[in-house]
Amino acid sequence: MDASRGQTGIQLLLAAEQEAQHIVNAARNAKIARLKQAKEEAEKDIAAFRAHMEAEFQRKLAETSGDSGANVKRLEQETEAKIHHLKTEAARISPGVADMLLKHATTVKN
């Protein structure tokens, strides 16, 4: 009886080992599947973020490109206004400067 009991014990151990191996394999496969799913989710998130950032970049690029014509026009207007201001000031003080230069050129100091 001892031999048959030992044989059944070995059979039980082998069956338990096979069951444990199946459990480990199932856990390993579940882990691999979850890692693959996580990687796919991360790739989707990255693609969505990249698309969002690209759209934001294109929007800002369009805003600045569209404004370049307006900026050029604004700068031309500011330049014209400054030139007009300088000409007006030059015309206003020109007679005084000419008189001052004449006075200094014709005055003789000993």
C-alpha positions in Angstrom: 0.0 0.0 0.0 2.9 2.3 0.6 4.0 2.0 -3.0 0.5 2.9 -4.3 0.2 5.7 -1.9 3.6 7.0 -2.9 2.6 6.7 -6.6 -0.6 8.7 -6.0 1.4 11.3 -4.1 3.7 11.7 -7.0 0.8 11.9 -9.4 -0.8 14.6 -7.2 2.5 16.5 -7.1 2.8 16.3 -10.9 -0.7 17.4 -11.4 -0.2 20.3 -9.0 3.0 21.2 -10.8 1.2 21.2 -14.2 -1.6 23.3 -12.7 0.9 25.8 -11.3 2.6 25.9 -14.6 -0.7 26.7 -16.3 -1.4 29.4 -13.8 2.0 30.9 -14.3 1.6 30.8 -18.1 -1.8 32.3 -17.9 -0.5 35.1 -15.7 2.5 35.7 -18.0 0.1 35.9 -21.0 -2.2 38.2 -19.2 0.8 40.5 -18.3 2.0 40.5 -21.9 -1.5 41.3 -23.1 -1.8 44.1 -20.6 1.6 45.5 -21.5 0.6 45.4 -25.2 -2.7 47.2 -24.4 -0.9 49.8 -22.3 1.6 50.4 -25.2 -1.3 50.8 -27.7 -3.1 53.3 -25.3 0.1 55.2 -24.9 0.7 55.4 -28.6 -2.9 56.7 -29.1 -2.4 59.3 -26.4 0.9 60.3 -28.0 -0.7 60.6 -31.5 -3.5 62.7 -30.1 -1.1 65.0 -28.2 1.1 65.3 -31.3 -2.0 66.1 -33.5 -3.1 68.7 -30.9 0.3 70.3 -30.7 0.6 70.3 -34.5 -2.8 72.0 -34.9 -1.8 74.6 -32.3 1.4 75.3 -34.1 -0.4 75.6 -37.4 -2.9 78.0 -35.9 -0.2 80.2 -34.4 1.7 80.1 -37.6 -1.4 81.1 -39.5 -2.0 83.9 -37.0 1.5 85.3 -37.3 1.7 84.8 -41.1 -1.7 86.5 -41.5 -0.6 89.4 -39.3 2.7 90.0 -41.2 0.8 92.0 -43.8 -0.9 94.0 -41.1 2.4 94.4 -39.2 4.1 95.7 -42.3 1.2 98.2 -42.8 1.3 99.3 -39.2 5.1 99.7 -39.3 4.8 101.8 -42.5 2.2 104.0 -40.9 4.3 104.5 -37.8 7.4 105.3 -39.9 5.4 107.8 -42.0 4.1 109.4 -38.8 7.6 109.7 -37.3 9.0 111.1 -40.6 6.2 113.7 -40.7 6.9 114.6 -37.1 10.6 115.0 -37.7 10.0 117.2 -40.8 7.6 119.4 -38.9 10.0 119.8 -36.0 12.9 120.5 -38.4 10.8 123.2 -40.2 9.8 124.7 -36.9 13.4 125.1 -35.5 15.2 125.6 -38.8 15.1 129.4 -38.8 16.4 129.6 -35.2 19.2 127.2 -36.1 20.1 129.2 -39.2 20.1 132.5 -37.2 22.3 130.9 -34.5 24.8 129.6 -37.0 24.9 133.0 -38.7 25.4 134.8 -35.4 28.3 132.5 -34.4 29.9 132.7 -37.9 29.8 136.5 -38.1 30.7 137.3 -34.4 34.4 137.8 -33.9 35.9 137.1 -30.5 39.2 138.4 -29.4 
